[in-house]
């Protein structure tokens, strides 16, 4: 009787080794999401586009227009529109990427290839200056789509390296690791931007160097999981005729038909679509709201950004622990309700009230990493074996950096009203709709429908 236990222990230790290697990609890609998308890209692109549109220092925020393919866009809303369009493209690209990943025994190389291509695209932001805002649009548009492609394979690997009972812990640790890595680089970048003379830079050069450093960080640290992770053979792959791309389309169509027979999987995807769109819009709009609407100086925004980043590290670990005791479903639902309170309070923060803004930042940090990490592992329970790439492609289309409803709503409201407060308050609707669909979810039925084992606590 001792031998099976010994074998089980060896398998668990091997999975733990793979899980630790897997965490490094959260560390690697978080630099792009944190330094570029969440902090520097939006204000910097708006500033460069504002130069082209003739904005002056007295116009704060500036609501002048630039034209993209003949379409007028407010310089303040331009970064949000770019992110929204990246999602639109991803909706068509990622399912095919996922279908190919499901049929491949080289998932880690798919992850790395897209990551390095994305990092190269992101590095083009170094050359954005003066009035050259168009290159900034192309750079982040490509990098965002490629980042989503890399995450499809990365998330699919989670299923290969963990059991159903392990995934909440593994996913939460990965998100925490990502917030720590992204936060450390962000500290360096913020010092560069605030004290450029220490590095021999002017402010513009400091921002550009910081954007480039995130791309380098992403590319270099991706090497670690590539070296340490193993590849796993595909499972339960549908037999299709033709070449790889043709077979992948065949599997995609089969999955789209199949998902209709998995109503609980669809219900969670709908819930996630709305509450994650709200989360992503809060992340990307926070710096613009604080600076342009509430009038906070750079010092307050730096403290706020770092509070969110490092509190989120602890929040992800805390939510992982709570999920072990209460189940991921209850913790995710509670987190969404907290988000509703957060955006309502944020809408009424008085101009210049830094202490209240800091409290909102702490609340955001606590629920930010936790809700996202648990959503990733929770969704894996609703995916049939062998379909991880395609299902995570659908999931990733509304993941971080690729949401669109909230971004579009926020951008349009600002363009129409010229004020960020109503746009922030409107985000509560996204979380309310997400909570509604979560309430309709039958967790146990959904896990069984997908053919997975029900964890000891859900």
N, C-alpha and C positions, 0 to 999 in steps of 0.2 A: 504493500500500500504506500510505501514511502516514495517509490520511483515516480509515480504520476505527479505527486506534489512537487518533487524536485524538478521535473520537466516543466511544470507550470511556472515555478519560480524563475527558471531560466528564460522562459518566454516573456514573462512580465518584465524582467530586467532588460531584455533585448528591446521590448517596446519602449521602455523608459529612455533608453539610449537614443532611439529613433525620435522620440518625442522632444528630447532636448535639442537634437539637431534641427528638427522642424521649427522650433521656436525662433531660431536665428533669422528666418525669413521675415517674421513679424518685426524683429529688430531692424532688419535691412530696409524694408519698404516703408516703414513708418516715417522715416526721414522725409520722403517725398510728400506724404500726406500731411505731416506736421509743419515742416519748414516752408514747403512750397504752397500747397493748397490751403492750409488752414491759416497761415500767418502772412507770408510775404507776397505771394502771387497776386491776390486780389487788390490790395492797395497799390502795389507797384504797377500792375497793368493799367489800373484806373488812372494812375498818375501819368504814365506814358501816353495813354489814349487821350487824357486831358490836355497834354501838351499839343497833341495833334489837333484837338478840337478848339484850342484857344482858351482853355480855362484859366482863370486868374486866382490868386491867393484869396481874394474876397469871396469867391464862390466855394463855400464849404458847407455841405457837399455840393459838388458840381454835377449838374444834370444836363450838360450839353451832349450833343449826339455825334457819334461816328457811324460810318456805314460799313456793314459787313455784307458783301454780295448784294449791295443795293438796299439792304434793310437797315433802317435807322435804329441805333441802340444807344441808350444812355451810357456814358462812360462809367458811371457808378454801378450800373447793372451788367456791364460787359463780362466781367469774370463769371458771374452767375449764369449768364447765357452760354458761355463756353462750356461750363460744367454740365449744363443741361443738354447741350448738343452732343457732348461726349457720351452721355447715357443713351441718347437716341441711336447713335451709331452702335453702341455696345449691345443694344437690344437685338441687333441683327448679327453681330460678329460673335459674341460670347457663346451662344448656343452651339455654333459650329465648332468653336475652339473646344468646348466641353465634349462634344461628340468625338472629336479626334482624340482628346485625352483619354476618354473611356476605352478606346480601342488600342491604346498604346501601352507598352511596358516601359516607357521612358518619361514618366510624368515629371520627374524632377528636372529633366532637361527641357521640357516644355516650359515649366515654371521659370527656369533660369534664362532661357532664350528670350522670352517676352520681357523679363525683368531687365536684362541688359539692353535690349532695344528701347525699352521705356526710359531707362536711365540716360541713354544717348539722346533721346528726344528731349528729356527734361533739361539736359545740359545746354540746349540751345538758348535757354532763358538768359544765359550769361551775355549773349549778344544783343539783348533787347535793351535799347536806350534811346534817348532823344524822343523821336516821334514814331519809332519803329514798333508800334504795338501789334502789327499783323503777325510778326514772327513769334511774339508771345502767345498769341492765340493758337497758332499752329503747334508750337512746342508743347503746351500743356494739353491741348486736345489729343495729340498723339500719345503723350505720356500717360494720360488718364485711361485711354482705351487699352493700351498695352499693359498697364498695371492691372486692370481688370482681368485681362487674359491670363496673366501670371497667377493671379489669385484663384482662378478656376482650378488649375492643377494643384495649387497649394492646398486649397480646402479639400479637394478630393483625396489628397494624401492623408489627411486627418483620419479618414475612415480606415485606411490601410494600417495605420500605426497605433490604433487605440480600440478598445472595446466600448460598448455602449455605456458602461458605468464609468469609464475613464474620461470620456470626451469633454464633459463640463470642466473638469479640472485642467485638462490639457489645453483646451481653448482659452480658458481664463488666464492661464499662465502665459500663453503666447501673446495675448493682448497686453498683459501687464509688461511683459518683456519688450513689446513694441513701444509702449508708452515710455518706458525707461530709456530705450535707445533713442527714440525720437526726441525725448526731452533733453537728453545730454547734448545732442547736436544743436538743438534749439537754443540752449543756453549760450553756446559758443557763437551761434549766428546772431543772437540778440546783442551780445557784447560787441560783435563786429559792426552791427548797424548803429548802435548807440555811441560807440567810441571808435569810429573809423580811423581816427588819427593814430591810434595805437598800432594799427596795421599798415599805416601809410596809404590809406584809402580816403576818397571822398565818400559821401553817403551813397551815391548811386553805385559806385564800384563795390561798396560793402554789401549792398543788397544783391547785386549780381553775383558776387563771389559766394554769398551765402546760398543762393539758389543753385549754383554750380556744385557747392559742397554737398548738398542733399543728393544730387544725382550721383556723385562719386561714392558717397556713403552707401547708397542703394546698390550700386554695382559691385562694390568691393565686398560688402558683407553677405551678398548673395552667394559668394564663393563657398562660405562655410557649410550651409546646408547641402550644396551641390556635392561637396566632398564627402560629407558624413551620412547623408541619406541613401538608402537603397532604393532601387526601382522595384515595383511589384507588378506581377502579371495581371492583365485585365481579367475580369470575372463576368460571367453571364452576358457575354457580348452577343448581340443579335447577328445572325449570319446574313450578310447583304452582298450582292454581286457588285462588280465594278471596282474602281480605284478607291483609294483611301478617302478622298473628299466625297465621292459619290456614296460610299458606305456610311460616312458620317452623317450626310443629309438623310439617308434612310433611317438611321438610328434616331436622329432628331425627330423626324416625323412620327416614328413609333412612340417616342417618349411623350410628345405632345398629345397623342391619342391616349397614351397610358395615364397621364396625369389627371385626365378627366375622370378616371376610375379611382382616383385617390383624393376624395373631397377634402380630407383633413390636411393633406399636403397643400392643396390649393388655398385652403382657408388660412393656413399660417403664412403662405407667401403673400396673400392679400394684406394680412395684418402687418407683416414686415415691410411691405411696400410703403405703407403709410407712416408707421411710426419711425422707420429708419430714414425716410425722406425728411421727416421733421428733425431728427437728430443731425443728419448731414447738413441741413440748412442752418441750424444753430451753430454748428462748428465753423462753417465757412463764412457766416455773416457776423460772427461775434466781434471780430476785430473792427469791421466796418461800422457796426452799430456803436461800439464803445467810443471810437475815435470821432466819427462824423456826426452821430446823433447826440451822444452824451457829452461830447467835448473833452474826453479824458486825454491828458498828455501821454506821451510815449511811456513814461515811467509807470503809470497806472496800468497801461495795457500789457507791459512786460510782466508785472507782478501777476496780473489776471491770467495771462497765457500760461505762465509757469505753474500757477496754482492748479489750473485745470489739468495740465499735463501730468504733474507728479501726484496729485490727488487721484487721478484716473488710474495710475499704477496700483495704488492701494485699493481703489474701488473695484477693479477687475478681480483682484485676489479675494476681496471680501465677498463679492457676488458668487464667486466660485465656491467658497466655503458655505455660503447660505444655500446654494443649489444642492450641495451634498446632503444637507439636512432637510430642506423644504421641497426640493425639486426645482428644476430650471423653470418650469412653466409658471409657478407662483411668483418666483423672483422676477422673471421678465415682466409679468403683468404689473407687479407692484412698481417696477422701474418706469414703465410707461405712464402710470398714474402720477408718479413724481415729476416726470417731464412736463405734464400738463400744468402743474403748479409752477414749475420753473419758468416757462415762457410767459405765463400770465404775470408773474412777479416782475420778470425782466422788462415787460412792456411799460411798467409804471415806475421804473427806477428813475428818480429825479436827475436831471442833468447835473453832473459834477459830484454825485453822491457815491464816492469810491467805496466806503465800507459796505454798503448794501450790494454794490456790484461785485465786491469780493465774495460776499456770502452766496450770491447766485453762482459765481464761478466754482466755489467749493461744492455746491449741490450738483452742478453739471459734472464736475470731475468724479463724484461718487457714483453717479448712475451711468456715465458715458461708457467707460470701458466694460462695465458689468453687463449692461443690456446687449451690447454688440457681441461680446465674447460668448455669452450664453445663447444668443440667437443662432450663432454659427454652429455650435455643438448640438443645440436642440433640433435644428433643421436636419442635421445629418440622420436623425432617427426616423425621418419621414421619407428617406430616399431608398428605393429598392437597390439591392446589391448590383454593382456593375453599371449603374447609371449616375454615379457621383459627379462626374464631370459635367454632364448635361444639366443635372438638377442644380448643382452649384453655379452653373452659368446663369440660369434663370435667377437664382438667389443673388448672384454677384451683380446682375444688371441693376439692382436697387441697393447695392452695398455702398460702402464708404467711397466718396469721390465720384459716384455714378448715379446719384439720385437726380430726379428731374422735376417732379410735381412741386415739391416745396421750394426748390430753387427758382423755378419759373414763376411761381406765385409771388415769392418774395421780390424778385426782380421787377415783375410787372407792377406790383403795388407801389414800389418805390418810384418807378418811372411815371406812374399816373398821379401819385400823391406828392412825391418829393419829400417823404418823411418815412423813416424806418420803423417807427413805433407800431403803426397798424400792421405792417408786414410781419413784425415779430409776434404780435398778438394773434395774427391769423394762423400761425403755426400750431396753436392749440388744437385746431380742427384736425390736423394730421394725426396727432396723438390720440384724440378722441375716437377717430375712425379706426385707428390701429387697435385700441383697447376693445372696441366693439367686436372686431373679428377675433381677437384673442378669446373673448368670452364665449364665442360660438364654437371654439375648438374642442374636440373630443380627443385628448392626447393619446390615451391608451389605444383607442380604435385606430387612430392614424398610424401609430407605430406598428401595430399588427397588420394593417392594410399594406404597409410597405414591406412586410416580411422580416422585420427586425425584432430583436429581443427587447422586451420592456425593461428598462433599468429598474433597480431596486427602489429608487425614489424618483418620481417624475413631477 
